[in-house]
């Protein structure tokens, strides 16, 4: 058995959870915050048998697209202003970061 931990952008989470449900994958949703853009994201915990890991990864891949977004930079507070760019910049957001972990045992009470 494996535990997939998928960190996805909030905009992709509802569509992904629905698709995982249609694929008979049980999912636990956790609210989380990203480090770089300081935006909300969603962390999903998905437990599945070893034989179905690739199926789950395909569903995640199909429902979490990467896209470009304009982001206003945060001004440096007391930091070095030499590298501060005062205008919005384009960054790539979306997609998914997935960790696949072995599960030694599983209990449901």
N, C-alpha and C positions, 0 to 999 in steps of 0.2 A: 504494500500500500504506500501511496505517496501523498504528501500535502503540498499543494501548489499555493504559493502566496503571490498574488498578482496585485501590483500597484498600478492603478489606472486613473486617468483624469476623470473628474466628476461627470463631465459631459458624455463620457462613454459608458459610465457604470450601469445605468438603467438598461440600456440596450444589451450590454454584456450579460447582466444577471438574467434577463429574460431568455437570451439565447442559451445560456448554461442550463437553465431550468428545462428548456425544450429538449436539451441533450441529456436530461436526467442526472445532472450534476448538482449535488447539494452544495450550497454556497452560504458562507457567513460574511456579512458586510461590516467593515470597520471604517469609521471616518478617520481620516488622517490629513496631514498637511505636508505639502512638498517643501523641500529645502530651498531650491533655487529661486522659484517665482513666488514663494510664500502663499501659494494658492491651495485651496482644498483639493484633495484627491481621495480616492477610495481604495482601500486595501481589502481584497477578497481572499478568504481562505477556502480552498476547494480540496476536499478529500476524494481520492479516487484510487481504484485498483491500478496496478502497474500497466496493465494492458490498455487503459483508457487515457493515459497521460497525453499521448499525441493528439487524441480527439479533443481533449480539453484545450490544449495549446492551439489547435486549429481554430476553435471557436473564439478564443481570446484574440488571435491574430486577425480574424475576419471582422471583429467588432471594435477594435481599438486602433483607429487610424492616426497616423502622424500628420500634423498640419502646421502651418506657420501662423504666428500670432504677433501682433504689435504689442510691445510691453513698454510702459513708461519706467525708466530706471529709478531706483530709490536713491535719493541724494545721500551722500556720505555724511554721517553725523560725527564730527570730530575726527574723521579719518582723512586719508590722503585724497584730496580733490583733483589731483593731477590726472587720474584715470577716469574721472566721472564724465559720462556722456550725457548732456542735458536734453537729449531728444529721444523719442521712442525708437526702439530697435526691434527688428524682426527676429524672433526665436522660434525654434521648432518645439512644439508641444505635442502631447498625445502619445499614442503608442502604449506599450505596457512593459513593465519590468516584472519578470516572473521568476520566482525561486522555486525549485523543485526539491523537496526534502523527503528523506525516507521516514516512514512512520513505524516505530517499533511495535506499538500496540495502540489500540483505539477502544475507547469505552463510551457507551451512550447510556445514561441513566434516566 
